[in-house]
Structure formats: structure tokens, C-alpha cells
Amino acid sequence: FVHEITGAPIESVEVPIIGGHAGTTILPLFSQDKAAASIPADKLADLDKRVQDAGTEVVKAKNGKGSATLSMAFAGARLGSAVLSGLAGQEVTECAYVMSSVTELPYFASKVTFGENGVKTVHPIGDLSDHETKRLAEMMPTLKEEIEAGLAFAAENEFAS
């Protein structure tokens, strides 16, 4: 989306996505990418919402004949590659949803560096724009509820060891 708006080379656009994994808990940090930071502030709320609803946008583009599974597969492959590269001794940083202390919540998506022992560094969120600061505060109660529900589900169910 940033490429479409700014014309910046797509391979140079790296907007960190923090928070959670769905809906309003998805928070793109446009201010932390050079091209995205050039987007006028009055356009950010709509762009933010578009990122949150990207999966729905894919389904609409396919006229309801499928889902955004290729997007999820690409994200999974990218994360898997980062983890495996790290384990092989080549450190890689990607955004990932992991156990974290960057906020008061026990799990949070942010930049994570993977190394030989898995998660090496969970990076701080960094500087935020006014819009991002507001959105972070708004989404935290929802993300907290989602985490609590997930932890309760895990505690009540037996998983293979």
C-alpha cells in the first residue's frame, strides 16, 4: 500500500507491524519507514484501516472465490526462514508475535532478532507518531482480552508435548 501511494521501490518499504494479529490490534508503524513517513498525516487513519483489513481486501479482489491464504503462507515462510537462518548462525530481524516485555502485556508483536538459540532480541517499539501512540493505547485492552482468552484456552486444553 505504501508503494502504491508513494511510488517508492517496493523492496525498500519496510513498515514494522506491532501489536497483535487481527483487526484493530494490528498497528503499522508508518513513521518508522522512510517512504511511509512521507505520507500526509490526514491519510494515515484510512491507510491504517486498510492494512488491518488487508485480508478482506484480498478476498474482495478474488470476488469471494478464495481467501488470503497465499498472503498467510508468505508471512509464515518469511518467519520460518528468519528462525531457521537464526538457528544456522545468520541473525535475521522480522516482526513476530512472541513472549515479550516491551509493553505490560505478556505477548506482543514487534521487531525480533532470531539467532542461534531462537529469539535473541525483542526490540523496543521505538518512537511513535501521534496517530500511532493513540492507536497503541486504544488497541491494548482488546489485545489484553485476546491474550487472556488464548492463555485460558491453552490452560484448559491438552496439547501434544
Solvent accessible surface area in square Angstrom, and as a share of the most:
residue,aa,sasa,rsa
1,F,70,0.29
2,V,8,0.05
3,H,69,0.31
4,E,114,0.51
5,I,83,0.42
6,T,49,0.28
7,G,57,0.54
8,A,18,0.14
9,P,79,0.50
10,I,118,0.60
11,E,139,0.62
12,S,67,0.43
13,V,32,0.18
14,E,123,0.55
15,V,30,0.17
16,P,6,0.04
17,I,57,0.29
18,I,3,0.01
19,G,0,0.00
20,G,7,0.07
21,H,131,0.58
22,A,42,0.33
23,G,35,0.34
24,T,75,0.43
25,T,1,0.00
26,I,27,0.14
27,L,0,0.00
28,P,1,0.01
29,L,1,0.00
30,F,3,0.01
31,S,45,0.29
32,Q,63,0.28
33,D,10,0.05
34,K,189,0.80
35,A,19,0.14
36,A,1,0.00
37,A,60,0.46
38,S,81,0.52
39,I,9,0.05
40,P,74,0.46
41,A,86,0.67
42,D,120,0.62
43,K,110,0.47
44,L,19,0.09
45,A,60,0.46
46,D,110,0.57
47,L,7,0.04
48,D,3,0.01
49,K,110,0.47
50,R,78,0.29
51,V,28,0.16
52,Q,22,0.10
53,D,53,0.28
54,A,33,0.25
55,G,34,0.33
56,T,74,0.43
57,E,60,0.27
58,V,50,0.28
59,V,50,0.28
60,K,144,0.61
61,A,84,0.65
62,K,89,0.38
63,N,125,0.64
64,G,55,0.53
65,K,166,0.70
66,G,40,0.39
67,S,48,0.31
68,A,12,0.09
69,T,81,0.47
70,L,147,0.73
71,S,59,0.38
72,M,123,0.55
73,A,60,0.47
74,F,133,0.55
75,A,59,0.46
76,G,43,0.41
77,A,66,0.51
78,R,113,0.41
79,L,72,0.36
80,G,30,0.29
81,S,65,0.42
82,A,2,0.01
83,V,46,0.27
84,L,120,0.60
85,S,28,0.18
86,G,0,0.00
87,L,87,0.43
88,A,89,0.69
89,G,39,0.38
90,Q,123,0.55
91,E,93,0.42
92,V,38,0.22
93,T,64,0.37
94,E,33,0.15
95,C,47,0.28
96,A,8,0.06
97,Y,90,0.34
98,V,26,0.15
99,M,136,0.61
100,S,14,0.09
101,S,104,0.67
102,V,40,0.23
103,T,26,0.15
104,E,143,0.64
105,L,7,0.04
106,P,60,0.38
107,Y,57,0.22
108,F,0,0.00
109,A,9,0.07
110,S,1,0.00
111,K,85,0.36
112,V,0,0.00
113,T,13,0.08
114,F,8,0.03
115,G,2,0.02
116,E,120,0.54
117,N,150,0.77
118,G,15,0.15
119,V,71,0.41
120,K,124,0.53
121,T,52,0.30
122,V,40,0.23
123,H,55,0.24
124,P,105,0.66
125,I,27,0.14
126,G,49,0.47
127,D,127,0.66
128,L,46,0.23
129,S,33,0.21
130,D,131,0.68
131,H,45,0.20
132,E,1,0.01
133,T,74,0.43
134,K,131,0.55
135,R,24,0.09
136,L,29,0.14
137,A,68,0.53
138,E,96,0.43
139,M,2,0.01
140,M,22,0.10
141,P,78,0.49
142,T,54,0.31
143,L,1,0.00
144,K,100,0.42
145,E,117,0.53
146,E,64,0.29
147,I,12,0.06
148,E,90,0.40
149,A,63,0.49
150,G,39,0.38
151,L,82,0.41
152,A,47,0.37
153,F,124,0.52
154,A,47,0.37
155,A,90,0.70
156,E,141,0.63
157,N,61,0.31
158,E,174,0.78
159,F,121,0.51
160,A,109,0.84
161,S,161,1.04
